[in-house]
Amino acid sequence: IEMAATQYSRLTELTQEKSELEEQLEFKMNRWGELNELAEQIEQQKQKSNDAVKYRQTNFDKNTSI
């Protein structure tokens, strides 16, 4: 009986630890998703900015070559 009680309490501890780790994992996965979306938005903004600079440079070159 004593051995079974010890095993049961250990099982309870492990179950609680598993639950806590699953919560941490879910939080971190959600955070990763948020950061990944932010990184994509930043990359898109960089691309738009680079495109705008190239467009202005092309127009400047056309206007100054006349």
Disulfide bonds with the S-S distance in Angstrom:
none
